[in-house]
Amino acid sequence: MNGLTVAYGEYDAELNARREAEAEVTRLRILLSGQAARITALSGQGRRDELHRQLAFDHKESLSALEKDLAKLKVERDMALLEMEEIASSRR
């Protein structure tokens, strides 16, 4: 009878240790999933930041090209006005 009581005590201790280990594994899994979510969020933020930088660069290049085109058009306009003034003055 004494042996059975000791075996039951050991079994109970092992069962408690297993439950504690399972609880710890569950806790660690929750922690791990939280860390994975944070990494994903940081990674997503990094991608958004890179996209913003790329868009800003593209907009800057587009603006620069538009400014050059505008300068050319102003020169062409001024030349056309001068030609029209010459034609008008030659007719007088």
Secondary structure, 3 states (H helix, E strand, C coil): CHHHHHHHHHHHHHHHHHHHHHHHHHHHHHHHHHHHHHHHHHHHHHHHHHHHHHHHHHHHHHHHHHHHHHHHHHHHHHHHHHHHHHHHHHHC
